[in-house]
């Protein structure tokens, strides 16, 4: 992956996280909100690992 592809991937990952965070915070029912926040956290951790891997691969 070149730098442009990495940059595009990171922007996409960030947009997905922001969307999920916003969706969770707009949720009124607490059980749904908690589930969406858990999804956000799991996705955040996965993206963090993926980002580290891609950066290491690119260097």
N, C-alpha and C positions, 0 to 999 in steps of 0.2 A: 504494500500500500504506500502510495506517495503522500506527501504532506497535505495536498489538497483533499485527497480522499479521507485522510484521518480527520482533518478539520471538519469536513462535511459530516462524517460519522459522529464526531463529538457534539456538533450542533444538534443533530437529530436526536441523540441520546438525551441531551439537555432539554430539548423541547418536549420529549416524551415524559421526562421526570416532572417538568413544570406543569404539564397538563394533568398528570395524575395527582400532584400535590394540590392543584387548584380544585380539581374534582372532589378530592377527599375533604377539603375544607369547606366546600359548598354543601356537602351532604348534611342533612338534618338528623336523620336517624343514626343514633350513636353506634349501633352494631355495624351498619354499613360504613360509617366513617372510620371506625377502627379497622375494618377489613381493608379499606382502601389505603389507609395509612400504612398498614402492614405490607400491602402490595408495593407501595412506594418505597418503603425501606428495603425490601428484598431486591427490587429492581435497582435501587441506588447502589447497593452493595455489589450486585452483579456487574453493573456498568463501571463501577470503580475498578474492579478487577480487570474487566475487559480493556478499559482505558490504559491501565498500567501495562498490560500485556502488549497492546498495540504499540504503545510508546517504546517499550523495550525492543520489540520486533523491528521498529523503524530505525532504531539507532544502531 
